Amino acid sequence: MSLPYQSPWVTDEVALFRASVRRFLQEELAPQQPRWRAQHHADLDAWTRAGAVGLLLPDVPAEYGGAGGTFAHEAVVIDELARAGVHFASSIQSIVAHYVLSYGSEAQKRAWLPRLARGELVAAVAMTEPGAGSDLQGLKTTARREGDQYVVDGSKTFITNAFHASLLCLAVKTDPKAAGPKGISLLVFEPRGLPGYRVGQPLEKVGRHAQDTCELFFDDLRVPAASLLGPAEGKGFFQMMDQLPYERLSVAVAAAATAERALEVTTQYVKDRKAFGKPLLEFQNTRMKLAECRTDAQVGRVFLDGCIQRHLAGQLDPVTAAMAKYWLTEREFEIVDECVQLHGGYGYMAEYPIARMWTDCRVERIYAGTNEIMKELIAWSL
Ligand SMILES: Cc1cc2nc3c(=O)[nH]c(=O)nc-3n(C[C@H](O)[C@H](O)[C@H](O)COP(=O)(O)OP(=O)(O)OC[C@H]3O[C@@H](n4cnc5c(N)ncnc54)[C@H](O)[C@@H]3O)c2cc1C
């Protein structure tokens, strides 16, 4: 029997918060998942309900309407969402909030952060374009300054939360002639109802059906010049590079939790299911595979805890965040895939949680920067 492992950053207060998040997810959001999967997006009112229980912006200061906690609280929300099998991209809300918190003017913070925390605004971050994903410097969406406005033209794709998004953090070229990253800026604005703004229907994905992913189109869209994030144009690429470690750590948190959930579900399954007159768990192959997976999950958990502690101390560097995102999502997929195998044919049936975990988690090796890009980042540090 191994002793239960407790993450060192989970204080009593964080544990209490975890219990309230778990209750809310089980009672309020988990029952909606089949319907959300069918409609390919969350209900709009889920955002205000989540805001009312303090699930949104848990690590944003209270003076801006957040819960005034730390990344420990954010990590607990991501972890509990993964354990409950609930797809609800509250982490995007936090990511956009941190862009505003880090680079926004006082007026921008006061205008948006409290409404994001209450779920009155739904945030999306739009970087990827049909022709530019990994190579963000190649993005083509432009924002041309005209008087006290920017005129935005172009398109984005694969944007999570775009279906309901009412606050957009948009990467654009403000100076198409500038070399490399220098012409890129971030604009943050409320796009709903603006002429020249269009959201495509949710894209048909192989997994994560409950969470929308859409295209966005900008055709002579006019937004206030005050939408610019930061003191001057040309800072956007550096702002993204600065904030992406937060996003990557969040993905790593989800990956570790999903791997652990897969193991829990599968361990129970192989105890219950019999073949050749005995539980599957009694076959040596089952025992060896689960022992390997459990060890990988535990190694990942301890590494992740170290990363979270470093982040809480303000010391998580981009290379270690890239390692966490890459390593944990690779192990997650291997573990979940092995668990599908141990379920036999039932592992391929959508009604079984393990089958959904398999299709849902695949994308974590791709988004927030592909794992190949993570390895490039790590290699640059050699
Ligand atoms: C479900 C989902 C949700 C998403 N949500 C968002 C969102 O909210 N906002 C947003 O902006 N984007 C989002 N994305 C986009 C995601 O971040 C991109 O898909 C990802 O960054 C990869 O870009 P790409 O798809 O253009 O692939 P490409 O960049 O075309 O890459 C294709 C392949 O080439 C490899 N490759 C590329 N460059 C290199 C290199 N230098 N060295 C080695 N290999 C390389 C990649 O690793 C990959 O394997 C989402 C994607 C999905 C699928």
The ligand as an SDF file (V2000), in Angstrom:
LIG
                    3D

 53 58  0  0  0  0  0  0  0  0999 V2000
   -9.1290   22.4240  -30.0180 C   0  0  0  0  0  0  0  0  0  0  0  0
   -8.1730   23.5490  -30.2900 C   0  0  0  0  0  0  0  0  0  0  0  0
   -8.2870   24.7280  -29.5460 C   0  0  0  0  0  0  0  0  0  0  0  0
   -7.4280   25.7930  -29.8210 C   0  0  0  0  0  0  0  0  0  0  0  0
   -7.6010   26.9800  -29.1450 N   0  0  0  0  0  0  0  0  0  0  0  0
   -6.8880   28.0730  -29.5520 C   0  0  0  0  0  0  0  0  0  0  0  0
   -7.1830   29.3690  -29.0000 C   0  0  0  0  0  0  0  0  0  0  0  0
   -8.0490   29.5290  -28.1350 O   0  0  0  0  0  0  0  0  0  0  0  0
   -6.4750   30.4270  -29.4700 N   0  0  0  0  0  0  0  0  0  0  0  0
   -5.5070   30.3070  -30.4390 C   0  0  0  0  0  0  0  0  0  0  0  0
   -4.9160   31.3040  -30.8190 O   0  0  0  0  0  0  0  0  0  0  0  0
   -5.2080   29.0940  -30.9610 N   0  0  0  0  0  0  0  0  0  0  0  0
   -5.8750   27.9810  -30.5460 C   0  0  0  0  0  0  0  0  0  0  0  0
   -5.5980   26.7520  -31.0940 N   0  0  0  0  0  0  0  0  0  0  0  0
   -4.5740   26.6480  -32.1160 C   0  0  0  0  0  0  0  0  0  0  0  0
   -3.3100   25.9140  -31.6760 C   0  0  0  0  0  0  0  0  0  0  0  0
   -2.5930   26.6700  -30.7280 O   0  0  0  0  0  0  0  0  0  0  0  0
   -2.5060   25.6230  -32.9630 C   0  0  0  0  0  0  0  0  0  0  0  0
   -3.2310   24.6240  -33.6650 O   0  0  0  0  0  0  0  0  0  0  0  0
   -1.1000   25.1770  -32.6770 C   0  0  0  0  0  0  0  0  0  0  0  0
   -0.3280   26.2380  -32.1580 O   0  0  0  0  0  0  0  0  0  0  0  0
   -0.4000   24.6430  -33.9550 C   0  0  0  0  0  0  0  0  0  0  0  0
   -0.5370   25.5050  -35.0300 O   0  0  0  0  0  0  0  0  0  0  0  0
   -1.0600   24.9190  -36.4450 P   0  0  0  0  0  0  0  0  0  0  0  0
   -2.3240   24.1920  -36.1750 O   0  0  0  0  0  0  0  0  0  0  0  0
   -1.0830   26.0300  -37.4190 O   0  0  0  0  0  0  0  0  0  0  0  0
    0.0290   23.8420  -36.8670 O   0  0  0  0  0  0  0  0  0  0  0  0
    1.3970   24.1290  -37.6580 P   0  0  0  0  0  0  0  0  0  0  0  0
    2.1000   25.2840  -37.0550 O   0  0  0  0  0  0  0  0  0  0  0  0
    1.0960   24.1700  -39.1160 O   0  0  0  0  0  0  0  0  0  0  0  0
    2.2020   22.8050  -37.3220 O   0  0  0  0  0  0  0  0  0  0  0  0
    2.0120   21.5660  -38.0280 C   0  0  0  0  0  0  0  0  0  0  0  0
    3.0700   20.5910  -37.5440 C   0  0  0  0  0  0  0  0  0  0  0  0
    4.3680   21.1090  -37.8510 O   0  0  0  0  0  0  0  0  0  0  0  0
    5.1490   21.1450  -36.6900 C   0  0  0  0  0  0  0  0  0  0  0  0
    6.0700   22.2830  -36.6930 N   0  0  0  0  0  0  0  0  0  0  0  0
    5.7870   23.5770  -36.9920 C   0  0  0  0  0  0  0  0  0  0  0  0
    6.8880   24.3400  -36.8440 N   0  0  0  0  0  0  0  0  0  0  0  0
    7.8770   23.5140  -36.4190 C   0  0  0  0  0  0  0  0  0  0  0  0
    9.2450   23.6870  -36.0610 C   0  0  0  0  0  0  0  0  0  0  0  0
    9.8220   24.8940  -36.0760 N   0  0  0  0  0  0  0  0  0  0  0  0
    9.9690   22.6010  -35.7090 N   0  0  0  0  0  0  0  0  0  0  0  0
    9.3850   21.3780  -35.6660 C   0  0  0  0  0  0  0  0  0  0  0  0
    8.1010   21.1480  -35.9660 N   0  0  0  0  0  0  0  0  0  0  0  0
    7.3510   22.1920  -36.3420 C   0  0  0  0  0  0  0  0  0  0  0  0
    4.1550   21.2880  -35.5490 C   0  0  0  0  0  0  0  0  0  0  0  0
    4.7140   20.8710  -34.3100 O   0  0  0  0  0  0  0  0  0  0  0  0
    3.0410   20.3690  -36.0280 C   0  0  0  0  0  0  0  0  0  0  0  0
    3.3550   19.0510  -35.7210 O   0  0  0  0  0  0  0  0  0  0  0  0
   -6.4160   25.6510  -30.8060 C   0  0  0  0  0  0  0  0  0  0  0  0
   -6.3000   24.4570  -31.5110 C   0  0  0  0  0  0  0  0  0  0  0  0
   -7.1670   23.4270  -31.2760 C   0  0  0  0  0  0  0  0  0  0  0  0
   -7.0470   22.1740  -32.0980 C   0  0  0  0  0  0  0  0  0  0  0  0
  1  2  1  0
  2  3  1  0
  2 52  2  0
  3  4  2  0
  4  5  1  0
  4 50  1  0
  5  6  2  0
  6  7  1  0
  6 13  1  0
  7  8  2  0
  7  9  1  0
  9 10  1  0
 10 11  2  0
 10 12  1  0
 12 13  2  0
 13 14  1  0
 14 15  1  0
 14 50  1  0
 15 16  1  0
 16 17  1  0
 16 18  1  0
 18 19  1  0
 18 20  1  0
 20 21  1  0
 20 22  1  0
 22 23  1  0
 23 24  1  0
 24 25  2  0
 24 26  1  0
 24 27  1  0
 27 28  1  0
 28 29  2  0
 28 30  1  0
 28 31  1  0
 31 32  1  0
 32 33  1  0
 33 34  1  0
 33 48  1  0
 34 35  1  0
 35 36  1  0
 35 46  1  0
 36 37  1  0
 36 45  1  0
 37 38  2  0
 38 39  1  0
 39 40  1  0
 39 45  2  0
 40 41  1  0
 40 42  2  0
 42 43  1  0
 43 44  2  0
 44 45  1  0
 46 47  1  0
 46 48  1  0
 48 49  1  0
 50 51  2  0
 51 52  1  0
 52 53  1  0
M  END
$$$$
